[in-house]
Amino acid sequence: MAPPLQTSAFFSPGLGVHPTRQADIQRCLLCDQRDANLCSGLDKQGLAALSQSSKRLVLPPGTTMVEEGEPAVSFFNVTQGTVKLFKSLPDGRRQITGFADPGQFLGLSASDVYSFGAETVDTVQVCRFQRPQLEALLSDFPVFERNLLTAVTDRLAEAQEQMLLLGRKTAREKVATFLLDRLHAHDHARATAAAREHDDDAAPVTEHIASVPMTRIDIADYLGLTIETVSRTISALRREQIIANMENHAIRILAPAVLRQIASGQQGG
């Protein structure tokens, strides 16, 4: 006996994907983040639902994506660029709590309002979901729900690391940890792109590059330091030939093992 046809908010029995949605499905198939995070493991039907329920946006630097305290009506999956997340204080000060890179999401809220703000650091591409469409996806596609749970767990682990960063580490350890995080973000993007191209013969990584599109002010805010301290620490690491400046908002890590030792508190200075 044949299994019953699946029905959902996106499909009706006996109906295929509408021709006008083919371009959107193709967009999902060609996306660099197709096999990363929320979208991984979805079959063609899942991709069709995903493309139908989302809208691709290209946002210039400095664009406000989420306003703290505003109704939580949209959810974003970052596919290119970097977004800074922050909390605001009544006197106008703010604390940057993290950076969302390709493959990460933002906008999920248990309440009806956003508990944080978000602004683009550079040119950012996102897939935007409205809340009803997101809830329908979670209901109809268990793999999407599992991916979201995994992503939420990862964000919780990052929040715990941030508490350690702000509360216990020295300025030198904070900057080293930050650079390693940015190195990991760059390596993840490179690995994802290679996987999408099925490039099993890709050349091994010979350079360790940290992508740093944010300003020194943002870095200082995120690390709980002054701009002067961040600048002095980066200059010291450069003099010690642990790092070197590059163009296009990047820093070359010349001695990653030494940087890891500093970040973990195994090397003073």
N, C-alpha and C positions, 0 to 999 in steps of 0.2 A: 504494500500500500504506500503510495507516494506521500511524503510529508506535506503538511498544509503549507500553503504559501504564507510568507510573513507579511503582516500588515503593520504600518506604522504611520507616524505623522508625515513621512516623506514618500511612501510608496503605497500603491493600491494593487490588489491582486490582478494579475494579467496585464499590467501596464509596465512598460519599460521606462528608461530614462528619457525625459523630453529632450528633443534635439537641441533646444536652446541652452540646455545645461551641459552639453558636451564640452564646450570651451572651458567651463569651470572645472569639470572633472579632469580635463587635461592639465589645467593649472595645478591641481592637487597631485597628479601623477608626476609632474615635472618639478615639483617643489623640492628644494634641497633638504627640507626638514621632514620629508615624507616618511622616513623610517625612524624619526626621532620623536621621543616624548609622546604627545597626545595622539598623533596620527598613526603611530606604528601598529601594525597588525590588522589594520582595517582592510576588508576585502573590497571588491569593486562597488558593491551595494553600499558599504559603509562610506566609501569615498564619495559616492554620488550624494549621499545624505549630508556628508560634511560640506561639500561644495555648495549644495543647495541652501544650507543653513548659515553660511558664512559669507562675508564680503571682504575682498582684499583691499587694503588701504595702503597708500604710500604717504608717509608723514615727514615733513621737513624737520630739521633740528629745532628744538625749543617748543615743540607742540605739546600742549597739555592733553594727555589722553584720559586721565582719571583725576577728578577733583575730590579730595577728602570731604566726606559729609554729604556728597551729592548722591542721588538715587543710583543704586548699582544695577544698571540696565544692560550693560555690555560686558563681554568677556573677550580677552585678546590673546591670541597665540602669536608670539613673535617669530617671524621667519627671516628677518634680516635687520641688522643694526642693534643698537643698545638703548635701553630705557632705564632711567633712574627712578627709584621708588623712594618716597619720603613721607615722614610724619611732620605735621605742623604744630607749633605751639601758639597759644593765644597772643603772645607778644610779637608774632611774625617770624620768629626763628624757626628753623626746620632741621631735622636730622635725616640725612639720607640713610635708608635702611638696607639698600641693596641695588643691584643692577640686573636687569633681565636681558639676556642675550638670546640669539636664535635657538629655537627649540623650547623656550620657556614661556610660561603663560602669566597673565596678570588680570586682575579684575574680579576674581572669584570672591564672594562675600557671603557669610552665613546670615547677615542681616540685610535689610533693604537699602543700606547706604554703604558707600565705600569707606573703609577704615584707613585709607592711605591715599596719597597723591602719586601721579606718575607723569613723567615728562620725557620726551625723546632727547637723547644725547646727540645723535647724528641722524642721518636719513634712515628711517625705520619703515619696514614693511611688516604688516600684521594681517592676520585673518580675524575679523571681528564677528562675534556671535552675540545675538540678542538673547536675553535670559530665557524666554520661552523655548527658543530653538535649542539652546544648550540643554535645558531640562529634558526635552524630547530625545536628544541624542543619548543622554545618559540612560534614559528609560529603554530605548530601542536597541542600543549597541553596548552590551556588557564590556567588550574589550575597551571601548572608549572610557567607560566608567573606571575600569581597572587602571588604565593609563593615567587618568586624572588623579586617582588615589595615590599612585606612585609619585606623581609630580608634587602633590601636596606633602607627602612624606619627605621628599627631597627638600622642599622649601622649609619645612620644620627643622631639618638638620642644619640647613644654612643659617636659620635664625639662632640656633644654639651656638654655632661657630661664631656668629657675629657678637653674641653676648660675651664669649670668651675673648674675642678680639678687643672689644672696648674695655672690658673690665680688668684683664690681667696682663696683657702684653705691653711691652715697651714700644716706643715710637719706631725704633728700628725693626722690631719684630712685626709690628703692624704693617709697615710699608712692604716688608719682604713677603708677608702673607698675601697682601693685596696683589703684588706683582705675580706671585704664583697662581693666584686665582685667575688673573687676566691671561696668563700663559695657558692655563687649562681651558679657558674659554676659546682661545685661538686654536689650540690643538683639537678641541672638540669640533669646531667648525670645519677644520681641514679634514678630519677623519670622516665627518658626515658627507662632505662633498666627494671625497674619494669613494666612499661606499655607494653613493648614488650613481657614480660613473662606472661602478664595478671594476675599479682600477686596482687589481690585485698586485700589479707590478709597479705600483707607485714608489717613487724614490723614498728611502727612509729619511726621517726628519734629521737634518744636520744642523739646522738653526733653531734656536728656541726663541720664539717671538711672543711678546705680550702685547695684546691689542689694548691701547689705553686712549679711547676717544674722548673721555671726560676731562674736564678742566682740573687744575690743581685745587681750585676751591671746592669742587665736588669731592675730590679724593680726600681732602682734609676734613670735610664735613662727614664723610662716610667713616673715616678712621677716628674721629673725635680728636683731631690734632689741629694745630694752626697751619696756615699756608706756609709760613716760614719754616716750620719744623719739617713739613713734607719736602720742601725744596732742599733743605740742608741734608736730609737723610738720603734723598735720591742722588744729590751731588756727591755725597760720601761714598755711596755704592758705586758710582761711576768712577771716582778716583781710585777705588780699590779694584777696578776692572772686573767687577761682578756683573755690571750691566753696562749697556751703551745705548745712546740715543739713536733713533732712526727717524726717517721721514714718515708722514702719514699716520701720526699718532700711534707710533709703535715703539717699543723698547726691546732691544735684543738682550736676552739673558745669557751672559757669557759663562757663568759658573752656576748652573741650576742647583748642583749639589750643595754648594756653599750657601746659596739663598735659602734652601730648605732647612739647613742647619740653623740659620739665623731665625727663620720663622718659627722653628720649634723650640727656640731658646737654648740651643746647644752651643751657640757661639755668641759671645758677648760683643761689646763694642759700642 
